[in-house]
């Protein structure tokens, strides 16, 4: 057994090398590749605030919710490695996924790699834990890492952008970002403001 998780209804989910099990009301239900589970080797389980189960396997992330079929996410969705070792949702609603090739954050249907201070992926992630202050603790092959996550900050018309549909981005030597939009011209993001240029 690699993982045990109690979901919001009180059911207990158990992940092992031979499949996934759910203990509910004294009844044990088993899931394997024979009845719809994408992969039998389960290493991590968590439930997000919307009630969806996220299950780490040796062949990617598996998503499950209220009687729906199991859905798999793999490297095609940005996951750094299909061998998922751990999964954790933080208080901001970010889903963190540890793999054999580093740490990923899931947002809006896509996995984003989390890099260290030198700009490289973390080594194999074995466990993820969030403390009471909102810090993430990452147990990895290169030691224990304390991570204070940066929040995703959307730039859109509410923040002064000319258009929400952005199609290109480039950083200049001064550190300013230049963002091309579909129908809204060019936007320059500096430390102080957003400047819009129209043709």
DRENPA-3360 file (N, C-alpha, C; in nm, 2 decimals, always signed):
BEGIN
1 = XXXXXXXX = +0.08/-0.12/+0.00/+0.00/+0.00/+0.00/+0.09/+0.12/+0.00 ~ +0.07/+0.21/-0.10/+0.15/+0.34/-0.11/+0.07/+0.46/-0.06 ~ -0.06/+0.46/-0.06/-0.14/+0.58/-0.03/-0.27/+0.54/+0.04 ~ -0.31/+0.62/+0.14/-0.44/+0.61/+0.21/-0.49/+0.75/+0.22 ~ -0.62/+0.77/+0.18/-0.68/+0.90/+0.19/-0.83/+0.89/+0.23 ~ -0.87/+0.98/+0.33/-1.01/+0.98/+0.36/-1.07/+1.10/+0.29 ~ -1.17/+1.08/+0.21/-1.24/+1.19/+0.14/-1.35/+1.25/+0.22 ~ -1.41/+1.36/+0.17/-1.51/+1.44/+0.24/-1.63/+1.36/+0.29;
9 = XXXXXXXX = -1.67/+1.26/+0.22/-1.78/+1.18/+0.27/-1.75/+1.07/+0.37 ~ -1.62/+1.06/+0.40/-1.57/+0.96/+0.50/-1.52/+0.83/+0.44 ~ -1.54/+0.82/+0.31/-1.49/+0.70/+0.24/-1.33/+0.70/+0.25 ~ -1.28/+0.58/+0.26/-1.13/+0.57/+0.26/-1.08/+0.51/+0.13 ~ -0.99/+0.58/+0.06/-0.93/+0.53/-0.06/-0.79/+0.48/-0.04 ~ -0.76/+0.36/-0.09/-0.64/+0.30/-0.07/-0.57/+0.27/-0.20 ~ -0.45/+0.32/-0.22/-0.37/+0.30/-0.34/-0.26/+0.20/-0.32 ~ -0.25/+0.11/-0.41/-0.14/+0.01/-0.40/-0.08/-0.02/-0.53;
17 = XXXXXXXX = +0.02/-0.12/-0.53/+0.08/-0.16/-0.66/-0.02/-0.24/-0.74 ~ -0.13/-0.28/-0.69/-0.22/-0.37/-0.76/-0.35/-0.30/-0.79 ~ -0.36/-0.17/-0.76/-0.49/-0.10/-0.80/-0.53/-0.01/-0.69 ~ -0.66/+0.04/-0.71/-0.72/+0.13/-0.62/-0.84/+0.07/-0.55 ~ -0.86/+0.10/-0.42/-0.97/+0.04/-0.34/-1.04/+0.15/-0.27 ~ -1.17/+0.14/-0.25/-1.25/+0.24/-0.18/-1.33/+0.16/-0.07 ~ -1.31/+0.20/+0.05/-1.38/+0.14/+0.17/-1.49/+0.24/+0.21 ~ -1.61/+0.20/+0.20/-1.72/+0.29/+0.23/-1.84/+0.20/+0.29;
25 = XXXXXXXX = -1.88/+0.24/+0.41/-1.99/+0.17/+0.47/-1.96/+0.02/+0.50 ~ -1.84/-0.01/+0.52/-1.80/-0.15/+0.55/-1.79/-0.23/+0.42 ~ -1.80/-0.17/+0.31/-1.79/-0.24/+0.18/-1.67/-0.19/+0.10 ~ -1.59/-0.29/+0.05/-1.47/-0.26/-0.02/-1.49/-0.28/-0.17 ~ -1.47/-0.17/-0.25/-1.48/-0.17/-0.39/-1.34/-0.16/-0.45 ~ -1.31/-0.24/-0.55/-1.17/-0.24/-0.61/-1.18/-0.19/-0.75 ~ -1.08/-0.12/-0.79/-1.06/-0.07/-0.93/-0.93/-0.11/-0.98 ~ -0.92/-0.17/-1.10/-0.80/-0.20/-1.17/-0.82/-0.17/-1.32;
33 = XXXXXXXX = -0.72/-0.20/-1.40/-0.73/-0.17/-1.54/-0.84/-0.26/-1.60 ~ -0.88/-0.37/-1.54/-0.98/-0.45/-1.59/-1.12/-0.38/-1.58 ~ -1.14/-0.29/-1.49/-1.27/-0.22/-1.48/-1.26/-0.06/-1.49 ~ -1.16/-0.02/-1.57/-1.16/+0.13/-1.60/-1.04/+0.21/-1.55 ~ -0.96/+0.16/-1.45/-0.85/+0.24/-1.40/-0.74/+0.24/-1.50 ~ -0.69/+0.36/-1.54/-0.59/+0.37/-1.64/-0.46/+0.29/-1.61 ~ -0.42/+0.29/-1.48/-0.30/+0.22/-1.44/-0.32/+0.16/-1.30 ~ -0.26/+0.04/-1.28/-0.28/-0.03/-1.15/-0.19/+0.02/-1.04;
41 = XXXXXXXX = -0.08/+0.08/-1.06/+0.01/+0.12/-0.96/-0.02/+0.26/-0.91 ~ -0.08/+0.27/-0.79/-0.13/+0.40/-0.74/-0.03/+0.44/-0.63 ~ +0.02/+0.57/-0.63/+0.12/+0.62/-0.54/+0.07/+0.74/-0.45 ~ -0.03/+0.81/-0.49/-0.07/+0.93/-0.42/-0.22/+0.96/-0.45 ~ -0.29/+1.01/-0.34/-0.43/+1.04/-0.36/-0.46/+1.17/-0.28 ~ -0.54/+1.26/-0.34/-0.60/+1.37/-0.27/-0.73/+1.41/-0.33 ~ -0.81/+1.49/-0.26/-0.93/+1.54/-0.31/-0.93/+1.69/-0.31 ~ -0.97/+1.76/-0.42/-0.97/+1.90/-0.42/-1.10/+1.96/-0.36;
49 = XXXXXXXX = -1.11/+2.09/-0.35/-1.22/+2.15/-0.28/-1.35/+2.13/-0.36 ~ -1.34/+2.09/-0.49/-1.46/+2.07/-0.56/-1.51/+1.92/-0.55 ~ -1.44/+1.84/-0.47/-1.48/+1.70/-0.45/-1.42/+1.60/-0.55 ~ -1.33/+1.65/-0.64/-1.27/+1.56/-0.74/-1.15/+1.49/-0.67 ~ -1.13/+1.36/-0.70/-1.02/+1.29/-0.66/-0.91/+1.30/-0.76 ~ -0.79/+1.32/-0.71/-0.67/+1.32/-0.80/-0.58/+1.21/-0.75 ~ -0.54/+1.12/-0.84/-0.48/+1.00/-0.81/-0.35/+0.99/-0.89 ~ -0.23/+0.98/-0.82/-0.10/+0.97/-0.89/-0.07/+0.82/-0.92;
57 = XXXXXXXX = -0.03/+0.79/-1.04/+0.00/+0.66/-1.08/+0.13/+0.65/-1.15 ~ +0.17/+0.53/-1.19/+0.29/+0.51/-1.26/+0.28/+0.55/-1.41 ~ +0.16/+0.59/-1.45/+0.13/+0.63/-1.59/+0.05/+0.76/-1.59 ~ +0.09/+0.86/-1.51/+0.03/+0.99/-1.51/-0.07/+1.01/-1.40 ~ -0.14/+1.13/-1.40/-0.24/+1.17/-1.30/-0.37/+1.11/-1.35 ~ -0.45/+1.07/-1.25/-0.59/+1.02/-1.28/-0.69/+1.10/-1.21 ~ -0.79/+1.14/-1.28/-0.90/+1.23/-1.22/-1.03/+1.15/-1.21 ~ -1.10/+1.16/-1.10/-1.22/+1.09/-1.08/-1.32/+1.17/-1.00;
65 = XXXXXXXX = -1.45/+1.17/-1.03/-1.55/+1.25/-0.96/-1.69/+1.19/-0.97 ~ -1.74/+1.15/-0.85/-1.88/+1.12/-0.84/-1.94/+1.03/-0.95 ~ -1.88/+0.91/-0.96/-1.94/+0.81/-1.05/-1.89/+0.83/-1.20 ~ -1.81/+0.93/-1.22/-1.76/+0.95/-1.36/-1.65/+0.85/-1.39 ~ -1.62/+0.83/-1.51/-1.51/+0.74/-1.55/-1.38/+0.80/-1.51 ~ -1.27/+0.72/-1.49/-1.14/+0.77/-1.46/-1.08/+0.83/-1.59 ~ -1.03/+0.95/-1.57/-0.96/+1.03/-1.68/-0.81/+1.04/-1.65 ~ -0.73/+1.02/-1.75/-0.58/+1.03/-1.73/-0.52/+1.15/-1.79;
73 = XXXXXXXX = -0.43/+1.21/-1.71/-0.35/+1.32/-1.76/-0.20/+1.27/-1.77 ~ -0.13/+1.30/-1.88/+0.00/+1.26/-1.89/+0.09/+1.37/-1.94 ~ +0.21/+1.34/-2.00/+0.30/+1.44/-2.04/+0.24/+1.53/-2.15 ~ +0.14/+1.49/-2.22/+0.08/+1.57/-2.33/+0.01/+1.69/-2.27 ~ -0.01/+1.69/-2.14/-0.07/+1.80/-2.07/+0.03/+1.88/-1.99 ~ +0.16/+1.86/-2.02/+0.26/+1.94/-1.95/+0.33/+1.87/-1.83 ~ +0.28/+1.76/-1.79/+0.33/+1.68/-1.68/+0.48/+1.65/-1.71 ~ +0.57/+1.67/-1.61/+0.71/+1.65/-1.64/+0.75/+1.51/-1.65;
81 = XXXXXXXX = +0.67/+1.42/-1.59/+0.70/+1.28/-1.59/+0.57/+1.20/-1.57 ~ +0.55/+1.09/-1.64/+0.43/+1.01/-1.62/+0.43/+0.93/-1.49 ~ +0.55/+0.92/-1.42/+0.55/+0.85/-1.29/+0.52/+0.95/-1.18 ~ +0.40/+0.95/-1.13/+0.35/+1.05/-1.03/+0.37/+0.99/-0.89 ~ +0.44/+1.05/-0.81/+0.47/+1.00/-0.67/+0.39/+1.06/-0.56 ~ +0.34/+1.18/-0.58/+0.26/+1.25/-0.47/+0.18/+1.36/-0.53 ~ +0.07/+1.39/-0.45/-0.02/+1.50/-0.50/-0.07/+1.57/-0.37 ~ -0.09/+1.70/-0.38/-0.14/+1.78/-0.27/-0.21/+1.91/-0.32;
89 = XXXXXXXX = -0.32/+1.94/-0.27/-0.39/+2.07/-0.30/-0.36/+2.17/-0.19 ~ -0.31/+2.29/-0.22/-0.28/+2.39/-0.12/-0.41/+2.47/-0.09 ~ -0.40/+2.56/+0.01/-0.51/+2.65/+0.05/-0.56/+2.75/-0.05 ~ -0.47/+2.77/-0.15/-0.51/+2.86/-0.26/-0.58/+2.79/-0.38 ~ -0.59/+2.65/-0.36/-0.66/+2.57/-0.47/-0.56/+2.53/-0.58 ~ -0.43/+2.54/-0.56/-0.34/+2.49/-0.65/-0.31/+2.34/-0.63 ~ -0.31/+2.27/-0.73/-0.28/+2.12/-0.72/-0.13/+2.10/-0.75 ~ -0.06/+2.05/-0.65/+0.08/+2.02/-0.67/+0.11/+1.87/-0.69;
97 = XXXXXXXX = +0.19/+1.84/-0.79/+0.21/+1.70/-0.83/+0.36/+1.68/-0.83 ~ +0.40/+1.58/-0.75/+0.54/+1.53/-0.75/+0.56/+1.42/-0.85 ~ +0.67/+1.42/-0.92/+0.70/+1.31/-1.02/+0.85/+1.27/-1.00 ~ +0.88/+1.17/-1.08/+1.02/+1.13/-1.09/+1.11/+1.23/-1.15 ~ +1.05/+1.33/-1.22/+1.13/+1.44/-1.28/+1.10/+1.57/-1.23 ~ +1.05/+1.59/-1.11/+1.03/+1.72/-1.05/+0.89/+1.75/-1.00 ~ +0.87/+1.88/-0.98/+0.74/+1.93/-0.92/+0.66/+2.00/-1.03 ~ +0.53/+1.98/-1.03/+0.44/+2.05/-1.12/+0.33/+2.11/-1.05;
105 = XXXXXXXX = +0.28/+2.22/-1.10/+0.15/+2.29/-1.05/+0.05/+2.28/-1.16 ~ -0.07/+2.23/-1.12/-0.18/+2.22/-1.22/-0.27/+2.34/-1.21 ~ -0.30/+2.39/-1.33/-0.39/+2.51/-1.33/-0.46/+2.52/-1.47 ~ -0.59/+2.53/-1.47/-0.67/+2.55/-1.59/-0.64/+2.44/-1.69 ~ -0.63/+2.32/-1.65/-0.62/+2.20/-1.74/-0.48/+2.18/-1.79 ~ -0.38/+2.24/-1.73/-0.24/+2.22/-1.77/-0.15/+2.21/-1.65 ~ -0.04/+2.13/-1.67/+0.06/+2.12/-1.57/+0.18/+2.22/-1.60 ~ +0.22/+2.29/-1.50/+0.34/+2.39/-1.52/+0.45/+2.34/-1.43;
113 = XXXXXXXX = +0.57/+2.33/-1.48/+0.69/+2.28/-1.40/+0.73/+2.39/-1.30 ~ +0.76/+2.35/-1.18/+0.81/+2.45/-1.08/+0.96/+2.43/-1.08 ~ +1.03/+2.54/-1.10/+1.18/+2.53/-1.11/+1.24/+2.58/-0.98 ~ +1.37/+2.54/-0.95/+1.44/+2.59/-0.83/+1.50/+2.73/-0.86 ~ +1.57/+2.78/-0.76/+1.63/+2.92/-0.78/+1.73/+2.93/-0.89 ~ +1.78/+2.82/-0.94/+1.88/+2.82/-1.05/+1.81/+2.80/-1.18 ~ +1.68/+2.78/-1.18/+1.60/+2.76/-1.30/+1.60/+2.62/-1.35 ~ +1.63/+2.52/-1.27/+1.63/+2.38/-1.31/+1.51/+2.31/-1.23;
121 = XXXXXXXX = +1.46/+2.20/-1.29/+1.36/+2.12/-1.22/+1.42/+2.06/-1.10 ~ +1.33/+2.04/-1.00/+1.37/+1.97/-0.88/+1.39/+1.82/-0.92 ~ +1.47/+1.75/-0.83/+1.50/+1.61/-0.85/+1.37/+1.53/-0.82 ~ +1.38/+1.40/-0.82/+1.26/+1.32/-0.79/+1.19/+1.36/-0.66 ~ +1.06/+1.39/-0.67/+0.98/+1.43/-0.56/+0.91/+1.31/-0.50 ~ +0.93/+1.29/-0.36/+0.87/+1.17/-0.30/+0.75/+1.20/-0.22 ~ +0.74/+1.33/-0.16/+0.62/+1.36/-0.08/+0.61/+1.51/-0.08 ~ +0.48/+1.56/-0.07/+0.45/+1.70/-0.06/+0.36/+1.73/+0.06;
129 = XXXXXXXX = +0.39/+1.83/+0.14/+0.31/+1.86/+0.26/+0.30/+2.02/+0.27 ~ +0.18/+2.07/+0.30/+0.16/+2.21/+0.33/+0.14/+2.23/+0.48 ~ +0.22/+2.32/+0.53/+0.21/+2.35/+0.68/+0.11/+2.46/+0.70 ~ +0.09/+2.49/+0.83/-0.01/+2.59/+0.87/+0.01/+2.73/+0.82 ~ +0.13/+2.76/+0.78/+0.16/+2.90/+0.73/+0.15/+2.90/+0.58 ~ +0.12/+2.79/+0.51/+0.10/+2.79/+0.37/+0.23/+2.76/+0.29 ~ +0.34/+2.72/+0.37/+0.46/+2.68/+0.30/+0.44/+2.53/+0.26 ~ +0.50/+2.50/+0.14/+0.51/+2.36/+0.10/+0.64/+2.30/+0.13;
137 = XXXXXXXX = +0.64/+2.18/+0.18/+0.76/+2.11/+0.21/+0.77/+1.99/+0.11 ~ +0.88/+1.99/+0.04/+0.90/+1.89/-0.07/+1.01/+1.80/-0.03 ~ +0.97/+1.67/-0.01/+1.07/+1.57/+0.02/+1.12/+1.51/-0.12 ~ +1.25/+1.53/-0.14/+1.30/+1.49/-0.27/+1.44/+1.42/-0.26 ~ +1.49/+1.37/-0.37/+1.62/+1.30/-0.36/+1.73/+1.40/-0.34 ~ +1.71/+1.53/-0.34/+1.82/+1.63/-0.31/+1.79/+1.69/-0.18 ~ +1.71/+1.63/-0.09/+1.69/+1.68/+0.04/+1.54/+1.74/+0.06 ~ +1.52/+1.80/+0.17/+1.39/+1.86/+0.20/+1.39/+2.00/+0.16;
145 = XXXXXXXX = +1.29/+2.04/+0.08/+1.29/+2.18/+0.02/+1.16/+2.25/+0.08 ~ +1.19/+2.37/+0.13/+1.08/+2.46/+0.17/+1.04/+2.55/+0.06 ~ +0.92/+2.55/+0.02/+0.88/+2.64/-0.10/+0.76/+2.72/-0.05 ~ +0.77/+2.85/-0.07/+0.66/+2.95/-0.05/+0.61/+2.98/-0.19 ~ +0.50/+2.92/-0.23/+0.45/+2.94/-0.37/+0.41/+3.08/-0.40 ~ +0.45/+3.12/-0.52/+0.40/+3.25/-0.58/+0.26/+3.23/-0.64 ~ +0.18/+3.33/-0.62/+0.04/+3.32/-0.67/+0.04/+3.34/-0.82 ~ -0.04/+3.27/-0.89/-0.07/+3.30/-1.03/-0.13/+3.44/-1.04;
153 = XXXXXXXX = -0.08/+3.53/-1.12/-0.13/+3.66/-1.14/-0.18/+3.69/-1.28 ~ -0.31/+3.69/-1.31/-0.35/+3.71/-1.45/-0.34/+3.85/-1.49 ~ -0.29/+3.87/-1.61/-0.29/+4.00/-1.67/-0.40/+4.00/-1.78 ~ -0.50/+4.09/-1.76/-0.61/+4.09/-1.85/-0.66/+4.24/-1.86 ~ -0.78/+4.25/-1.92/-0.83/+4.39/-1.94/-0.87/+4.46/-1.81 ~ -0.89/+4.38/-1.70/-0.92/+4.43/-1.57/-0.79/+4.50/-1.51 ~ -0.68/+4.46/-1.56/-0.55/+4.51/-1.51/-0.49/+4.62/-1.60 ~ -0.56/+4.65/-1.71/-0.52/+4.75/-1.81/-0.47/+4.70/-1.94;
161 = XXXXXXXX = -0.48/+4.57/-1.96/-0.45/+4.51/-2.09/-0.55/+4.55/-2.20 ~ -0.51/+4.56/-2.32/-0.59/+4.61/-2.43/-0.69/+4.50/-2.47 ~ -0.65/+4.37/-2.45/-0.73/+4.26/-2.50/-0.69/+4.13/-2.42 ~ -0.79/+4.04/-2.39/-0.76/+3.92/-2.32/-0.69/+3.81/-2.40 ~ -0.71/+3.82/-2.54/-0.66/+3.71/-2.62/-0.52/+3.74/-2.66 ~ -0.42/+3.69/-2.58/-0.28/+3.71/-2.61/-0.22/+3.60/-2.69 ~ -0.13/+3.64/-2.79/-0.08/+3.54/-2.88/+0.07/+3.53/-2.88 ~ +0.14/+3.62/-2.83/+0.29/+3.62/-2.82/+0.34/+3.70/-2.71;
169 = XXXXXXXX = +0.47/+3.66/-2.66/+0.53/+3.73/-2.55/+0.68/+3.73/-2.56 ~ +0.75/+3.84/-2.53/+0.89/+3.85/-2.54/+0.94/+3.94/-2.43 ~ +1.06/+3.91/-2.37/+1.12/+3.99/-2.27/+1.24/+4.07/-2.33 ~ +1.25/+4.20/-2.31/+1.36/+4.27/-2.37/+1.48/+4.28/-2.27 ~ +1.59/+4.35/-2.31/+1.71/+4.35/-2.23/+1.68/+4.42/-2.10 ~ +1.59/+4.51/-2.10/+1.56/+4.59/-1.98/+1.47/+4.52/-1.88 ~ +1.42/+4.40/-1.92/+1.33/+4.32/-1.83/+1.19/+4.35/-1.85 ~ +1.15/+4.43/-1.95/+1.01/+4.46/-1.98/+0.95/+4.35/-2.07;
177 = XXXXXXXX = +0.83/+4.32/-2.05/+0.76/+4.22/-2.13/+0.68/+4.28/-2.24 ~ +0.69/+4.23/-2.36/+0.61/+4.28/-2.47/+0.51/+4.17/-2.51 ~ +0.38/+4.20/-2.51/+0.28/+4.10/-2.53/+0.19/+4.14/-2.65 ~ +0.19/+4.05/-2.75/+0.10/+4.08/-2.87/-0.04/+4.02/-2.84 ~ -0.14/+4.09/-2.89/-0.28/+4.04/-2.87/-0.35/+4.02/-3.00 ~ -0.46/+3.95/-3.00/-0.54/+3.93/-3.12/-0.65/+4.03/-3.13 ~ -0.62/+4.15/-3.19/-0.72/+4.25/-3.20/-0.70/+4.37/-3.11 ~ -0.60/+4.36/-3.02/-0.58/+4.47/-2.92/-0.45/+4.54/-2.93;
185 = XXXXXXXX = -0.37/+4.51/-3.03/-0.24/+4.58/-3.04/-0.13/+4.51/-2.95 ~ -0.03/+4.59/-2.92/+0.08/+4.55/-2.85/+0.08/+4.61/-2.71 ~ +0.11/+4.53/-2.60/+0.12/+4.57/-2.47/+0.26/+4.56/-2.41 ~ +0.30/+4.66/-2.34/+0.43/+4.66/-2.28/+0.41/+4.66/-2.13 ~ +0.47/+4.56/-2.06/+0.46/+4.55/-1.91/+0.59/+4.59/-1.85 ~ +0.59/+4.71/-1.78/+0.71/+4.75/-1.71/+0.68/+4.73/-1.56 ~ +0.78/+4.77/-1.47/+0.76/+4.76/-1.33/+0.65/+4.85/-1.28 ~ +0.63/+4.96/-1.35/+0.54/+5.06/-1.30/+0.40/+5.06/-1.37;
193 = XXXXXXX = +0.39/+5.01/-1.50/+0.26/+5.02/-1.57/+0.26/+4.93/-1.68 ~ +0.14/+4.93/-1.75/+0.11/+4.86/-1.88/+0.09/+4.97/-1.98 ~ +0.17/+4.97/-2.09/+0.15/+5.06/-2.20/+0.10/+4.99/-2.32 ~ +0.00/+5.05/-2.39/-0.06/+4.99/-2.50/-0.02/+5.06/-2.63 ~ +0.02/+4.99/-2.73/+0.06/+5.05/-2.86/-0.04/+4.99/-2.97 ~ -0.10/+5.08/-3.04/-0.19/+5.04/-3.16/-0.12/+5.07/-3.29 ~ -0.15/+4.99/-3.39/-0.09/+5.01/-3.52/-0.15/+5.13/-3.59;
% end
